[in-house]
Amino acid sequence: MKVKQISVFLENRKGRLYEVLNVLATEKINIRALSIADTADFGILRLIVPDPDAAKKALEKGGFTVKENNVIAIEVPDRPGGLAFVLKALQDADINVEYLYAFVAKSQKGAIVVIRTENNDGALKALKHGEVKVLTPEELYSL
Amino acid sequence: MIWNRQAECMPTGERQTLQLGRLRAAVKRTYDAVPFYRKRFGEAKIKPEDIKSLDDIRRIPFITKTELREGYPFNMFAVPMQNIVEVHTSSGTTGKPVVTGYTRNDIDLWSEVMARALSMAGATEKSIIQNCYGYGLFTGGLGVHYGAHRIGSTVVPISAGNTKRQIDIMLDFQTTIIACTPSYALYLAEVAEEQGIDLKKLSLKAGCFGAEMWTEQIRTEIEKRFHILALNIYGLTEIIGPGVAHECPEKCGLHIFEDHFYPEIISPDTLELLPEGENGELVLTTLTREGIPMLRFRTRDITALHHEPCACGRSLVRMERITGRSDDMLKIRGVIVFPYQIEKALFEMKGIEPHYQIIVTREHHLDEIEVQVEMSKKLFSDEIRKIEELRRKIEKNIEEAIGLRAKVLLVEPKSLPRSEGKAKRVVDKRQL
């Protein structure tokens, strides 16, 4: 099951992150997970929110460059080697990971990892084959 | 269609003799009548009699817009006001406007050169010319008007604006030639298409487009949408208005009416004359104007001249499409860079928004260029790698265009300054 993620382009300027978050707060959009990738000049804010379409609309209205794309959310056992086990499944299938970020949810025993690969369909197949628990959007949003 | 075969196809040697005779008379007349030029000649230690050949023109000091402004309003006129029958001014967007005054002979000259120009676009007595250049102090409207009268075409003096009415008239009057700015032509096409009008059904055959810088891409676009011949017209208030040069259907440069306007190309940097074909600043001298003669006026427009004969039969020198203004010229680490070169490199890439800014700084005695480009939805990716690839691609394109490395900074949409008129593309932070 693929999950929608929204990405926002951010210049490395004071207050820009706050402005994105402020737009989401005004629209009463809750954030499930986020990560920021940054270079010296700019950053990309990646967000998982329950209503990605509404968030995208609100941010675009606020003048931000926003993109929606698919990622995979999986549950990783909370023990040493948990993530390595998952990555092994992808490596065996020769699938490159573009980036990933992890977070821990209160109600969950394990950690949640969001993965972006160059081939999401192949990755899903490989993960299923490796018996990794892939979360549906509903499961992810209700955490 | 050649309006004045005798003048336009004259053998070069014969024309040079004509030019020299006219130049010497113009220098004498101007020196005698305008104190400014007398002072300038004195400072340069020359007399009108020193101009013995066309090459001697380079001994005459240049004149720029600044000096013309100082002469506001009528100090640069070479005849008494009672002989001036019409005045026009430049727009004055960059300061006090420049006033130009025409005698009856000047209006006659203007009609002649504009008749030559419109004839290149195929104008005859039967043509219906829709003149969308503004009538008033701006020279565009009346310049085209006088040329159309001289030919005997039917001129529709609709002036600028009221786009819907322009389209109605174009349809109802069966306009065959349109004169307007290229950007307005594209706007007209857009509005007409929105109204469901099939542009191919218009009677339009050709257009004279000018009064702003434009590109070959825009020409192709206009020609494709209207199914017409789109030709380039050039002129400036300080010299006469429109009608200094115009393209023939060969589209290989604009023929300068050099029996009246003598062109030179100089390096805006060293002010030295440049050899044929080299890009530099156009300098014009009026050979026959009476009201406000101009000796070596620096136009600030960047172009190159070509003397080889044109397939159309005219022997008049051709100037390339204007590609920039020397006011915009930058010298970076000794290399001359024009913003349009960077602009062209940017727009060769799909998805780039037409908003950018060039920032020049000097750090540790070394000039650096930064080009800020707005991130568009089309270019954005959630992956740093892809954005970095894009940034490097833009940098490579710019380097290929200007021969220097520039740093590209991707900025958020709508974060660069917008302007209603002339956009401010360059911020030079060097303290030179």
Chai-1 contact restraints between the chains, C-beta under 6 A:
chainA,res_idxA,chainB,res_idxB,connection_type,confidence,min_distance_angstrom,max_distance_angstrom,comment,restraint_id
A,S7,B,D382,contact,1.0,0.0,6.0,A-B,restraint_1
A,F9,B,M375,contact,1.0,0.0,6.0,A-B,restraint_2
A,F9,B,F380,contact,1.0,0.0,6.0,A-B,restraint_3
A,E11,B,V411,contact,1.0,0.0,6.0,A-B,restraint_4
A,E11,B,E412,contact,1.0,0.0,6.0,A-B,restraint_5
A,A37,B,I384,contact,1.0,0.0,6.0,A-B,restraint_6
A,D41,B,L409,contact,1.0,0.0,6.0,A-B,restraint_7
A,F42,B,L410,contact,1.0,0.0,6.0,A-B,restraint_8
A,G63,B,K414,contact,1.0,0.0,6.0,A-B,restraint_9
A,T65,B,M375,contact,1.0,0.0,6.0,A-B,restraint_10
A,T65,B,K377,contact,1.0,0.0,6.0,A-B,restraint_11
A,T65,B,F380,contact,1.0,0.0,6.0,A-B,restraint_12
A,T65,B,P413,contact,1.0,0.0,6.0,A-B,restraint_13
A,K67,B,F380,contact,1.0,0.0,6.0,A-B,restraint_14
A,K67,B,D382,contact,1.0,0.0,6.0,A-B,restraint_15
A,N69,B,D382,contact,1.0,0.0,6.0,A-B,restraint_16
A,E98,B,E383,contact,1.0,0.0,6.0,A-B,restraint_17
